[in-house]
Amino acid sequence: MSEPQSLDESQARVLSLFREKESFLLSGHVRPDGDCIGGEAALASVLLAMGKRVTILNPDPPDPNFAFFTDALDFGVYQEGELPQHDVAVLLDISELSRCGALGDKIGAADSIKVVIDHHMHFGEEWWDASFVDVTASATGLLVYRIARALGVELDRTAADAVYVSLVCDTGWFKYSNTDAETLTIAGDLVGRGVEPSKVYDALFQRDSPSQPLWLSGMLSTAVYHAEGKLVMFELPFADPIVTKQADSDPAMDVLRAVEGVEVVLFLRELEGDQCKLSARSKTDYDVNALARKFGGGGHQKASGATIEGSLSSVRERMLAAALEGFSASVGPSS
Ligand SMILES: [Mn+2]
């Protein structure tokens, strides 16, 4: 077991709210990932164990691959209309209501106490009443684990699976540089509570459709190297004949990251209506958060994203110029 972390004032306030209030609304960002869904499921299980009323409501449903732990809970999808009654609204794995679609507007306007649990950097005004934020934490699910320990609540099997999914999704199955001792210690504790790593792996990563290898080869065929092989860009045009817009870019990302000498991988997915979505990954000190912020996005130093106005060809050109600048500027890699 990891040592209990000391809490700041806002984190202590979050714990008090969880102890004292009765009803909670848990929400996350559009297209919620494994960490967001895992964090929500874990926190819901903890609050339910404390006898609280909990509603989970997201802009989009959880991925069916997560059913092995999400099926034990009710994951609502917000369409429109009034929110269920709640004393406290909790936003997980995101600190910007603007990334929660129409649900974000509704939560912002609701007469409830607002809490954020997150490990991303926040820029701009702090609009919440209390937050449990640690930008050094590998996953939001890890913060929920800390919260459960501080509250003295034992994780049930659903919560254990959920936190494990948070950890593996945000650390690339314990490969990325955010994999620290606390992450692995918690993972060990979760396995002790019944989590079966190979079954989680099968549920998450052994369920590709027969088209997946075709999508992968289609995306990889667009890869172009720059900056003497330190930068590689690949893309997915909106009207690609083989690759559908559901295609997952992560496997292609992994293949390109594995190339020796590659420091930065940039992926541009063309969206409908002259927009592109950037996914940026860094293997060094190169700051892809700074790069994404130049285009109105953000995230972490080693993983970030942005949605950018413009056609694929125009965005590609601007992105390449800005990315190459990063290699010559102070944000560039250290030796
Ligand atoms: Mn996360």
Residues whose N, C-alpha, C, O or C-beta is under 5 A from the ligand:
A	BS01	MN	D35 D93 A139 T140 D170
